[in-house]
Amino acid sequence: MAFPIEQDSRRFKQIVRGQVKQNLRKYISNGELIGRQGKDLVSIPIPQIELPSFRFGNGNGGVGQGEGDVGTPIGRGDPADGNGKAGDQPGAHILEVELTLEELAELLGEELELPRIQPKNKNNVEGEVIRYTSARRTGPESLRYFKRTFRAALRRQMASGTYDLNHPAVVPIREDKRYRSWKTYPRPESNAAIFYMMDVSGSMSDRKKELVRLTAFWIDTWLKAHYKSIVTRYIVHDAAAHEVDSKTFYSLRESGGTRISSAYELCNRIISQSFDPNGWNLYAFHFSDGENFDEKDDQRCVKLLEEKLLPAVNLFCYGQVRSGIGPQFIESLSGIEDEKLTATKINDNDDIYTAIRTFLGKGL
């Protein structure tokens, strides 16, 4: 039987979930939310939930009575400059609630109607690790727990009065012997790898990189809800490609031209050397403003995708951020007919919501 407080708690959680889902588009495009994440917890301000307020009753006189109409909430408004008269309107209340990243991923899936991802069967197998955490009375002599065996023998001799202080000899018998006992714990194996590739040429501004960062965060959040562990690799490119760490990926400032094929070649090389497509779920995400070097390199990219990358990965997504004028790389990708490839434009924060739905809507 549920207690009233438990029912109230469940009801409150339902309200919070509803409010978060209602404003999910705003939270997804909010960089402050990402910066405030702690140990898998995100604190979210929800100003739409009204806190209880006292209201005047129907009594005649007494504490709480004064000028004003019955039902007027008790509270003070914020004066504009601190020198005026106190206001008679209640202030806005902002409630901070904490949600785990798993809960956010669930809400993201519900709101965007994303399908559940089914990892490859081979990669669902978890490894095992053995830990010796207790003792038992039977076992091989190689696992004899000498300290506990000595204690058991000493207690027995003292309880029976056979322990001689003048001749302190402790002789274990069979019932005193203790052996180390183990338990097997699951050890999740890394069964998915994500490749993030980003154009860092002179035309990629900090604003464009921020769009990439926000989009990548929510992609990570969603994929981690489906896999025990994920390996993430980062590639940056201008006219040449390099593998970097996460911090460098989002902060690197470069200049020069753009040759997108260099990133695809490096990604293919890393997959060939370290990630067997038969044993890994592979996801690749490339972000650029679409200003590639020339049409020949566009054709080189298309060939790499069709012959190398698309056969190997579960999903390949291209996001074109704040593209300029002239030929666009996204147009070259439109000629590839493969369900694993998806492309979209991300021109501002509002497009992040649509991009995530486009990228992950297939759930491959």
C-alpha positions as CSV (number, residue, x, y, z in Angstrom):
1,M,0.0,0.0,0.0
2,A,1.5,3.4,-1.0
3,F,1.7,6.1,1.6
4,P,0.3,9.5,0.8
5,I,3.8,11.0,0.7
6,E,4.8,8.4,-1.9
7,Q,1.8,9.3,-4.0
8,D,2.6,13.0,-3.8
9,S,6.2,12.3,-4.7
10,R,5.2,10.3,-7.8
11,R,2.8,13.0,-8.8
12,F,5.4,15.7,-8.4
13,K,7.9,13.7,-10.6
14,Q,5.2,13.3,-13.2
15,I,4.6,17.1,-13.2
16,V,8.4,17.7,-13.5
17,R,8.7,15.3,-16.4
18,G,5.8,17.0,-18.2
19,Q,7.3,20.4,-17.7
20,V,10.7,19.3,-18.9
21,K,9.2,17.6,-22.0
22,Q,7.2,20.8,-22.7
23,N,10.3,22.9,-22.7
24,L,12.7,20.2,-24.1
25,R,13.6,22.2,-27.2
26,K,14.7,25.1,-25.0
27,Y,16.9,22.9,-22.8
28,I,18.5,21.1,-25.8
29,S,19.7,24.4,-27.2
30,N,20.8,25.8,-23.9
31,G,24.6,25.6,-23.5
32,E,24.3,26.5,-19.8
33,L,22.6,23.2,-19.1
34,I,25.5,21.2,-20.4
35,G,28.0,23.2,-18.4
36,R,26.1,22.5,-15.2
37,Q,26.2,18.7,-15.4
38,G,27.8,17.0,-12.5
39,K,28.1,13.3,-11.8
40,D,25.5,12.2,-14.3
41,L,23.1,14.8,-12.8
42,V,21.8,17.9,-14.5
43,S,20.1,20.7,-12.5
44,I,17.2,22.2,-14.5
45,P,15.4,25.4,-13.6
46,I,11.6,25.1,-14.1
47,P,9.9,28.4,-13.6
48,Q,6.5,27.1,-14.8
49,I,5.7,25.2,-11.6
50,E,3.9,27.5,-9.1
51,L,4.7,27.1,-5.5
52,P,1.9,27.0,-2.9
53,S,1.0,30.4,-1.4
54,F,-1.1,31.4,1.6
55,R,-4.5,32.9,1.0
56,F,-6.7,34.8,3.3
57,G,-9.5,32.9,4.9
58,N,-13.1,33.9,5.7
59,G,-12.5,34.8,9.4
60,N,-13.4,38.1,10.9
61,G,-10.2,39.8,12.0
62,G,-7.1,38.2,13.5
63,V,-3.6,37.6,12.2
64,G,-3.4,37.9,8.4
65,Q,-6.2,40.4,8.0
66,G,-5.6,43.8,6.6
67,E,-6.1,45.9,3.5
68,G,-6.7,43.9,0.3
69,D,-9.1,41.5,-1.2
70,V,-9.8,38.0,0.0
71,G,-7.6,35.6,-1.9
72,T,-4.8,38.0,-2.5
73,P,-1.5,36.0,-2.3
74,I,1.0,37.1,0.4
75,G,4.2,38.3,-1.2
76,R,6.2,41.2,-2.4
77,G,7.1,42.2,-5.9
78,D,10.7,43.3,-6.7
79,P,10.9,47.1,-6.9
80,A,12.5,48.5,-10.0
81,D,15.3,50.4,-8.4
82,G,15.0,49.6,-4.7
83,N,13.7,53.1,-3.8
84,G,10.0,52.8,-4.7
85,K,7.1,51.4,-2.7
86,A,6.9,47.7,-2.1
87,G,4.8,46.0,-4.7
88,D,1.7,43.9,-3.9
89,Q,2.2,41.2,-6.5
90,P,3.9,37.8,-5.9
91,G,7.4,37.3,-7.4
92,A,8.2,34.6,-10.0
93,H,9.3,31.4,-8.5
94,I,12.0,29.2,-10.1
95,L,12.3,25.6,-8.9
96,E,15.6,23.7,-9.4
97,V,15.1,20.0,-10.1
98,E,17.7,17.3,-10.7
99,L,17.4,14.7,-13.4
100,T,19.9,12.0,-14.3
101,L,21.2,11.9,-17.9
102,E,19.4,8.6,-18.3
103,E,16.1,10.3,-17.5
104,L,16.9,13.1,-19.9
105,A,17.7,10.5,-22.6
106,E,14.4,8.8,-21.9
107,L,12.5,12.1,-22.2
108,L,14.4,13.0,-25.3
109,G,13.4,9.7,-26.9
110,E,9.8,10.1,-25.9
111,E,9.4,13.7,-27.1
112,L,11.3,13.2,-30.4
113,E,9.7,9.7,-30.8
114,L,13.1,8.1,-31.3
115,P,13.1,4.3,-31.7
116,R,15.0,2.1,-29.4
117,I,18.5,1.1,-30.7
118,Q,19.1,-2.6,-31.0
119,P,22.9,-3.2,-30.6
120,K,24.5,-6.0,-32.6
121,N,24.1,-9.4,-30.8
122,K,27.8,-10.0,-30.5
123,N,28.3,-6.8,-28.6
124,N,25.6,-7.4,-26.0
125,V,27.8,-10.0,-24.3
126,E,29.3,-8.8,-21.1
127,G,32.6,-9.9,-19.7
128,E,33.0,-11.1,-16.2
129,V,35.4,-10.1,-13.4
130,I,36.0,-12.3,-10.3
131,R,36.4,-10.7,-6.9
132,Y,37.2,-12.4,-3.6
133,T,34.8,-10.7,-1.1
134,S,33.9,-13.3,1.5
135,A,34.9,-16.7,3.2
136,R,33.4,-20.1,3.4
137,R,34.1,-23.4,5.2
138,T,35.0,-25.5,2.1
139,G,37.4,-25.0,-0.7
140,P,40.8,-25.8,-2.2
141,E,43.8,-25.5,0.1
142,S,45.3,-23.0,-2.4
143,L,42.5,-20.6,-1.3
144,R,43.0,-21.1,2.5
145,Y,42.1,-17.9,4.3
146,F,44.9,-18.1,7.0
147,K,43.9,-15.1,9.0
148,R,40.2,-16.2,9.4
149,T,41.3,-19.8,10.0
150,F,43.6,-18.7,12.9
151,R,40.8,-16.6,14.4
152,A,38.3,-19.4,14.3
153,A,40.8,-21.8,15.9
154,L,41.7,-19.3,18.6
155,R,38.0,-18.6,19.5
156,R,37.3,-22.4,19.6
157,Q,40.3,-23.1,21.9
158,M,39.5,-20.1,24.2
159,A,35.8,-21.2,24.4
160,S,36.7,-24.8,25.3
161,G,39.5,-23.8,27.7
162,T,42.2,-25.6,25.8
163,Y,44.2,-22.4,25.1
164,D,47.3,-22.2,27.3
165,L,48.7,-18.7,27.9
166,N,52.0,-20.3,28.9
167,H,52.2,-22.3,25.8
168,P,50.2,-20.2,23.2
169,A,49.8,-22.7,20.4
170,V,46.9,-22.4,18.1
171,V,46.2,-25.6,16.1
172,P,43.4,-25.4,13.6
173,I,41.2,-28.4,13.0
174,R,38.9,-29.1,10.1
175,E,36.0,-27.1,11.4
176,D,38.2,-24.0,11.8
177,K,39.4,-23.8,8.3
178,R,38.1,-20.9,6.1
179,Y,38.6,-20.5,2.4
180,R,38.3,-17.5,0.2
181,S,35.0,-17.2,-1.6
182,W,34.4,-15.2,-4.8
183,K,31.6,-13.6,-6.6
184,T,31.3,-13.0,-10.3
185,Y,30.4,-9.5,-11.4
186,P,29.5,-8.4,-14.9
187,R,32.0,-6.2,-16.6
188,P,30.5,-4.3,-19.5
189,E,32.5,-4.4,-22.6
190,S,32.8,-1.4,-24.9
191,N,30.4,-2.2,-27.7
192,A,29.9,1.0,-29.5
193,A,32.3,3.6,-31.0
194,I,31.4,7.2,-32.0
195,F,33.5,9.2,-34.4
196,Y,33.1,12.9,-34.3
197,M,34.6,14.8,-37.2
198,M,34.6,18.6,-37.5
199,D,35.8,21.1,-40.0
200,V,38.2,23.6,-38.2
201,S,39.2,25.6,-41.2
202,G,39.2,29.4,-41.2
203,S,35.5,29.7,-41.9
204,M,34.5,27.7,-38.9
205,S,33.7,30.3,-36.2
206,D,33.3,29.8,-32.5
207,R,29.5,30.1,-33.0
208,K,29.6,27.2,-35.5
209,K,31.6,25.1,-33.1
210,E,29.1,25.8,-30.3
211,L,26.3,24.4,-32.5
212,V,28.5,21.3,-33.0
213,R,29.1,21.0,-29.2
214,L,25.5,21.2,-28.3
215,T,24.4,18.7,-30.9
216,A,27.2,16.2,-29.9
217,F,26.3,16.4,-26.2
218,W,22.7,15.2,-26.8
219,I,23.8,12.6,-29.3
220,D,26.2,11.2,-26.6
221,T,23.4,11.3,-24.0
222,W,21.1,9.3,-26.3
223,L,23.6,6.7,-27.4
224,K,24.8,6.1,-23.8
225,A,21.3,5.2,-22.9
226,H,21.5,2.2,-25.2
227,Y,25.1,0.9,-24.6
228,K,27.0,-0.1,-21.5
229,S,30.1,1.7,-22.6
230,I,31.1,3.9,-25.5
231,V,34.5,4.7,-27.1
232,T,34.6,8.2,-28.6
233,R,37.2,9.3,-31.1
234,Y,37.6,12.9,-32.3
235,I,38.9,14.0,-35.7
236,V,39.5,17.6,-36.8
237,H,40.4,18.7,-40.3
238,D,41.1,21.7,-42.5
239,A,43.1,20.7,-45.5
240,A,44.6,17.8,-43.5
241,A,43.0,15.6,-40.7
242,H,44.2,14.8,-37.2
243,E,42.9,12.8,-34.3
244,V,42.6,14.8,-31.1
245,D,41.1,14.6,-27.6
246,S,37.7,16.0,-26.6
247,K,39.0,19.3,-25.2
248,T,41.0,20.1,-28.4
249,F,38.1,19.1,-30.5
250,Y,35.9,21.9,-29.2
251,S,38.5,24.5,-28.6
252,L,41.0,24.3,-31.5
253,R,41.3,27.3,-33.7
254,E,42.6,26.8,-37.2
255,S,42.8,28.5,-40.5
256,G,43.3,27.6,-44.1
257,G,41.4,25.6,-46.6
258,T,39.1,22.6,-46.4
259,R,39.6,19.1,-47.7
260,I,36.8,17.0,-46.2
261,S,38.1,13.7,-47.7
262,S,41.1,13.9,-45.4
263,A,38.8,13.3,-42.4
264,Y,37.0,10.5,-44.1
265,E,40.3,8.8,-45.0
266,L,41.5,9.1,-41.4
267,C,38.2,7.8,-40.0
268,N,38.4,4.8,-42.4
269,R,41.9,4.1,-41.3
270,I,41.1,4.1,-37.6
271,I,38.1,1.8,-38.2
272,S,40.3,-0.6,-40.2
273,Q,43.0,-0.7,-37.5
274,S,40.9,-0.8,-34.3
275,F,37.2,-1.5,-34.9
276,D,36.0,-4.6,-36.7
277,P,32.6,-3.7,-38.0
278,N,31.5,-7.3,-37.3
279,G,32.1,-6.7,-33.6
280,W,31.4,-3.1,-33.1
281,N,28.4,-0.7,-33.5
282,L,29.9,2.3,-35.2
283,Y,28.4,5.8,-35.5
284,A,30.0,8.6,-37.4
285,F,29.0,12.3,-37.2
286,H,30.6,15.0,-39.4
287,F,30.1,18.7,-39.0
288,S,31.2,21.4,-41.5
289,D,30.0,24.6,-43.0
290,G,30.0,22.8,-46.4
291,E,32.7,24.9,-48.1
292,N,34.9,22.1,-49.4
293,F,38.0,22.6,-51.6
294,D,36.5,21.7,-54.9
295,E,34.2,19.3,-56.7
296,K,36.9,16.7,-57.1
297,D,37.2,16.4,-53.3
298,D,33.4,16.1,-53.1
299,Q,33.6,13.2,-55.5
300,R,36.4,11.6,-53.4
301,C,34.2,11.9,-50.3
302,V,31.3,10.3,-52.0
303,K,33.5,7.4,-53.1
304,L,34.9,6.9,-49.6
305,L,31.4,6.9,-48.2
306,E,29.9,4.4,-50.7
307,E,32.9,2.0,-50.7
308,K,34.4,2.2,-47.2
309,L,32.5,4.1,-44.5
310,L,28.8,3.3,-45.1
311,P,29.4,-0.5,-45.3
312,A,31.2,-0.4,-42.0
313,V,29.1,1.9,-39.8
314,N,25.6,1.7,-38.3
315,L,24.9,5.3,-39.1
316,F,26.7,8.2,-40.8
317,C,25.4,11.7,-40.1
318,Y,26.4,15.0,-41.7
319,G,25.5,18.3,-40.1
320,Q,26.1,21.4,-42.1
321,V,26.4,24.4,-39.7
322,R,25.7,28.0,-40.8
323,S,26.7,27.4,-44.4
324,G,27.7,30.3,-46.6
325,I,27.1,31.0,-50.2
326,G,28.4,29.0,-53.2
327,P,28.5,25.2,-53.7
328,Q,27.5,23.2,-50.6
329,F,28.9,19.8,-49.7
330,I,25.5,18.6,-48.5
331,E,24.3,18.8,-52.1
332,S,27.0,16.3,-53.1
333,L,25.7,13.8,-50.5
334,S,22.1,14.0,-51.8
335,G,23.0,11.7,-54.6
336,I,23.9,8.8,-52.3
337,E,21.0,6.4,-51.7
338,D,21.7,4.6,-48.5
339,E,19.5,4.4,-45.4
340,K,22.6,4.7,-43.2
341,L,23.4,8.2,-44.4
342,T,21.5,11.2,-43.2
343,A,22.2,14.9,-43.6
344,T,20.7,18.1,-42.3
345,K,21.5,21.8,-41.9
346,I,22.1,23.3,-38.4
347,N,21.9,27.1,-38.9
348,D,21.0,28.1,-35.3
349,N,20.0,26.6,-31.9
350,D,16.5,25.8,-32.9
351,D,17.8,23.5,-35.6
352,I,19.6,21.3,-33.1
353,Y,16.2,19.8,-32.0
354,T,15.4,18.9,-35.6
355,A,18.9,17.6,-36.3
356,I,18.8,15.2,-33.5
357,R,15.5,13.8,-34.7
358,T,16.9,13.5,-38.2
359,F,20.1,11.8,-37.1
360,L,18.7,9.4,-34.6
361,G,15.2,8.9,-35.9
362,K,16.2,5.6,-37.6
363,G,17.7,4.1,-34.5
364,L,20.2,2.0,-36.5
